[in-house]
Amino acid sequence: MFRTDEEPPISLTGNARIAEVLKLRAEQKAVKKAAEEAVEPLDAELKYAIGNHSMAYCGSTTISFKLTRRKGYSVAPTEYRALRIS
């Protein structure tokens, strides 16, 4: 589905639903960004509190802050269509 982009540009200007989708998408992206920005300092505070420990408990909640190792790998060349809104 949507493998090629060989067709010329299409105008969706008269499509009310697309205009609504673009508006909703922009709003949700802003909410997502704000939520991610709000979580960052909270995560930093948790990491500081845990310090050099790999795990901590707070009531029935377990918090882990373990060193993660992963092997290096190569990604094979690929192509895909990226959705970008500007």
Buried (B, 14 or more C-beta within 10 A) or exposed (E): EEEEEEEEEEEEEEEEEEEEEEEEEEEEEEEEEEEEEEEEEEEEEEEEEBEEEEEBEEEEEEBEBEEEEEEEEEEEEEEEEEEEEE
